[in-house]
Amino acid sequence: MGGNWFGGNWFGGNWFGGNWSGGSGGGGSPVFAMRADRPLAEITIPRDYYAKFRDSEWDPDLRAIAIMPEFLAQTIGGKQWQAAVALPPPTFPVTAKMIDEVLVLAVAERPEALGEIVEENQNFQLRWLQLLNISATSHPQTFLLMKIMARVGEFAMVQLKLQYPNPAGAAPPPYWYQPRPSQVCPTLYPPVQVPGHPAYPAGHALIGTLTSECLADLLPQYAEALRALAARVGMNRVIAGLHYREDIDAGARAAIVIRRFLIACPFYAATFALAQKEWQ
């Protein structure tokens, strides 16, 4: 998704995988208006006809998309990623126990978790940047590596959500896909907008876990904190009334498998090696 969802602007108010620092993340020239009566363009300056577009000037949002053909071509044990993930179908129909758990969390924990819920609703990978105390400028290759994780994660999330259009035993449409908790119990009153896609599996949990597991390879000293952060972000979505616990578990489970396919990609491996040098 090019610019708004998981592919959106992490500082600019969009979604997961996008522009976390408010600009392209690359180089480029500043933009300003030129006065028509005193055009600077009439001044003669040296021209570099052999100028090249530097690799560092790539928009990391777009550069990260290049991982997709490699990721989709990967096989492990004769299986591609989706067959290897092999998630069970979601529970259908939703049970009273599932809803009761979300209701209890909404009453008992949502007031304390509300600040985190709102902040993590969009651009939640800022949490990881904050944990590592980095930016696109300070650690561009690590930043790009996270973009790659986000791009693969967003794609996998959508594909897995599409995998169960009619849960086992469900009636024909309109009973398509797993409903959000607030569709079953409107008095859950989620404090943020309910996403426009099914509940199962949870995207925050999938991308968060994938990010933490990959960054733990890069920075094992942060492994415990990274995994705790992914679990916290995922659980906050249940407290918010946006997911059932099984959505979070499925997203995290999928991420563990997806990581194996991602790290086998040449583009990922090359970026990972460059990111390692940033931490030496």
Steps between C-alpha positions, in 0.01 A plus 500: 500500500676801373447774749228483758455166672789289614682685224415841638668796657614409850537858614237645271196320633462200271558132569758232557775465248544845362691818543598511865690828492268733312700512178617262235781375719740548214694796376360738243484875469282733706204652321430873489315743277702718263417865446392564143652850494841390633551140385808333643487267202655771281824483700764291328651228719698184421284211383574139583377307198645183652306534824360172630208417722660377820383181666450696821245721323254216454174539688523204742123442475538428131841335514370243745243378247784338305505219757166360386606290196779343707269433794232341283758280327638355824426138589596312816441128516323519165245753632446866435432731791121476516494122497768497769305740723194274488286690748187327629172665403362757744230408749157539344250590622663722760446365851374681808828415671697685231286811533492487880880504512514810283231669711687431823820642354316807374375576850803393701794607284390737226513818714868441578585376153310770311801721428694211352197379304454837332870544424534149363192518282702661222875500440553250778850411384611829646508299822786295360689806380461651846616182671816488289543880507551521125364685198518479123795738514698338780456138382374500139566131432329389821214730407477343153514155657196589711325627189561164334350322800197727485446447127517122530287508813225709345484273196491186712233646726265570211558162340434317824185700568378406152573134567184443703215674318247252634603350838434132557131438555399856419195590302530660155554878473458736675691280747832564333828523688546539875298792642659756729399471868308827481292360214389225737474721808462870410528612864871424487536853355855478360682829569648509149355437157427134429721389207335420171606138481421179690631428848692178437801496511607824669722724287656686793601170657633359173710799400604579856620146564673480163676830572610392845621157392702641210647781710589247770721332238667834440517610865477198731563723802158655435320169445306492826386861470411458133283195563333663799418801284341286228290316757392828661396659172305190401318472832408867493291425192295251702460749784383754241221266394639453150611137525447170677796334665511232229561773239811612687627146549449422131678816386800427721511138393494598134785749552730234643462293184514796261834609648664181372398582143589866529855450627567268206443784252822642346380861527420453867833330569695778327311771689544312826879491446506875442284557807741297712777744411289787638512337845870417511 
